[in-house]
Every structure is written in structure tokens, then in C-alpha cells.
Amino acid sequence: MASRLALALLLVLLYLILCAAVAWRHRRLQRAAAAEAAALLPTADAGPPVLVLHASQTGQAESLAWRTGKFLHLAGMPVRVCALGQVSEQDLRASRHALIIASTYGEGDPPDSAAPFVRDVMSQTPGLDLRHLQVGVMALGDQTYAHFCGFGRAVHAWLLQCGAQPLFDRIDVDREDPAGFAQWQQRLSHVAGTADLPETTDWSGPAFEPWQLVERRHLNPGSLGGPVFHLALMPPAGQPLPSWEAGDLVQVLPASVMAEDSTGGADVAIAAATSVADADANANANANANDVAGRTRPREYTIASLPQCGRVELLVRQTRREDGRLGQASGLLTEQLPLNGEIALRVRAHPSFRIGDNHQRPLILIGNGTGLAGLRAHLQARAAAASPPAWLVFGERQSAHDAHYRDEIAAWQRSGLLRHTDLAFSRDQAERLHVQHLLAQQSERLRQWVADDAAIYVCGSLQGMAGAVDAVLREALGDARVDQLLQQGRYRRDVY
């Protein structure tokens, strides 16, 4: 009996140590972010700062904005870096220079973080008088979409209509075009009055590295939907595992495997991979929707695990082109790449879908299909810390085949981590049932959770699910409340 009591006390102690470590790490990251922002603040006599504004969904535009701000700061210019949605008309009137990096969401839509700016500033009639303001815009996009760089172009056109003076022509960047980023760097050098960028400025991001596929498991044999696979990848033996948080992404470079030849092998492939530049690329945070495109480019997948697992785990649906051929990335990962085979991969932060300031809030987690990946990582993080409970609303096709991670979800239900779990399997009844229908049925619970300070995370398909869920939220909570949640970072989406 005494030994059991001692073991129980030891487990409680270990759990408290783990909770303290998680809380300490969160505070450390917050302090580091605050210090980084404070380092760019101008002195009292420095004059109006250059506004460096980002409209980002998956984090690439934000990352480029911070690199831009750091460069200008090193060149001696006062700088303020912030999200476009945090900028008011007073800020624009008080500034002389603004540099804007804007991604496009879906077919020409603004990223979620830019919605307040569109609503409160761009929609004003008549428009602002910005004749005093000099502006430069870099628009990030994907040429496979009809409205390539649609939101960045809209922001640029609005600024010119308001009388703003262009510092240089708008730069439109396709997701793989390093020339576009090089052009932005060149224009920054002219703005700052320097000949070259400092060597400390890193624009390419971390290099792609060879990772091994160590597990592949088909989760839904017999399903009416496309095959879904649980995958696990690890760096080669001896290589350290990079750090990431729930909500972050990996980029894989499918051409890295195909490029191997007898003269260069994998080294040639990895060298080629490191030359590919990042792009927010219409803010598609998962490769499934874009995997059928013919061009070679990095594909992005939301990570379904935490570093504590010792490996990157993914939830990937196999896609096929119209001619029946497998998609480049999903085909390699789900079928063509042998176990222990290597593919070029790198981890990328996704600030817009991280927990941020919501670590002590209840979570409403909503998703469908492979969107369960990002929700699973957040649930794993929540299970490892003394956090408030979560409510999961998830949809797929058939309960008998598509209940991904069923055992894990059941365990989280038993532990109390999942206070509510609502599952929609659209093909299990004559009338199609989706997550938005379940959410609408629970509108009173939804209002109560939001009133109790809950945050909402949505992960899955942009077409259909994400828009329908947003409509239910606005019907239940009101437009003003939903917009407030977006502005507070309590409504976050990773949709593709």
C-alpha cells in the first residue's frame, strides 16, 4: 500500500514538473517576442516609424515582415512591425512610410488577421486622404489561382486611390519565385539608402534536410473517400529533432526524391531544395488541395504531433490528378517512398494557428478530414499541461472507416480533457450531416463557451466546411462578436 502511495505521489510530482516546464517555456517565448518587438521601437526623437505591416494566414508574410523590420532597424530607421488588422486610420495618418506584405486567402480573400482592416479602414466612404504616405507592397500568391495575389493587389489599389505615393512598383510573388524576394530586398536597400543587405539578414528560412519515413499506416481502408494515412518521419540518425509547437507546419519538397541521379544523388536533391524560397501562397496551410498541381514546389502539411513524441507525425490524404496519376507530394508520402526512404523536409512556424495567449482558455476545436491533424496536436499539448477542457466537433464520411484516432479521442474523453465530442459522419444517414450542422444544433452551448472565454480553432477544408462554420458562428454570436474574436486571436483557422 505504501509503495502504491509513493508511486502515486511520484506521478503527481512529475506531472506538476511537466506543467511548470510548459508554463515556463510559454513565458520565455512571450518574453522573447516582447523583447524582439521592443528592440525595434524608435526613440522619442527618431520621428514617425516606418510601418511594416503583414497580412498573413500561415505565417510567411509575418516572418518576412519581421525580417524587413530588422533590416531597416539595422540600417538606422525607426520601425513598427505589426499585423495589418491592428492598424488604424490614425496610424496611417501619422506615418510617412509604410511597407506591406500581404498574402491572399483562397480566391482573393484577405487573411483572417486582416479582416478588421478591411472592415474598419478600407471600407470607408469616402476613402482616407493618404497623399502624405509613401508605400511599398509585396503581394504573395499562387498563380494556379484565378485571383493571383488578389488581396495584395486590392490593398495596393486602395492605397493609390487614397492618394498614397508608391515607393516602387508592386511586387507580386508566386510561391516559388526567389526572384520576387530578391526584388523586395533590392527595393529595401534603396529605401534604407544602403548598397546591400547585412549578412545577418536571413530571407531563405531554414534549409531543407533529408528526413526518413519511419511509419506509414492506412487509416481508412474501405472508405468512400480518398485513402488517408498516418505518417511518421524522423531526421537521420544523429541529427537533432527541431523544435515546433502545436499548429506548426512542415514543408516537403517532392522533387527532392525524384531529382536523385548517379552523379549527385541525394546531395544534389537537397542542394536544389535549399534554393526554393518560401511563400504564403494564398495561405493554403495544407498541401492536399494543391497537391495535384503540375509545378514542383514545397507542399505544406499541418503537424499532428509534438516534439515530445520524438518524430513528426502527419495525417495525409492521397490525391490523384484527373489522369489518374498520384499527386507529387501525397503520392510519395503515402505510396511511392519506401519505408526508411528520405524526402527533403523542413519545419515552419505557423503563428496564426499556435495556442498563443489561449493556453489557459477552454478550446472549441472544429475540423474535418485531415484537418484533425492540427486539432490532435493541440489536444496533445493540452493533455500534457494543466489546461482547461476542450470541445471537439469533427466530421468525416463513415464512422466505420473514417474515425481517425478513435482510441485517442476516447481516452481524452475518459480523462475529462474532452468535455464534449460531437462527430458528424456525412454518409452514415440519408441526409448529409456535417460539422456546421452539429455546431448549429449546439448554438446555446457555443454561446456559453465563448462567454466563458473559450477560443475557437478551425482546421480542414476551406471550401464548404470553413465557410459554413464561419456562417454558423456569425449566426449564433453575431458579426461584431466574431470579428472581435478574430482581433483578439480567439478565432484561428488553418484551412486549405
Secondary structure, DSSP 8 states (H G I E B T S, - for coil): -HHHHHHHHHHHHHHHHHHHHHHHHHHHHHHHHHHHHHHH---TTS-S-EEEEEE-SSSHHHHHHHHHHHHHHHTT--EEEEEGGG--HHHHHH-SEEEEEEE-BTTTB--GGGHHHIIIIIT-SS----TT-EEEEEEEE-TTSTTTTHHHHHHHHHHHHTT-EESS--EEEETT-HHHHHHHHHHHHHHHT-SS--TT---S-S--EEEEEEEEEE--TT-SS--EEEEEEE--TT-------TT-EEEEETHHHHT--TTTHHHHHHHHHHT-----GGG--SSTTTTT-SS---EEEE--S-GGGTSEEEEEE--B-TTS-B-HHHHIIIIIS-TT-EEEEEEE--GGGS-GGGTTS-EEEEEEGGGHHHHHHHHHHHHTTT---EEEEEEES-HHHH-TTHHHHHHHHHHTSEEEEEEEETTSSSS---HHHHHHHTHHHHHHHHHTT-EEEEEE-IIIIIHHHHHHHHHHH-HHHHHHHHHHT-EEEEE-
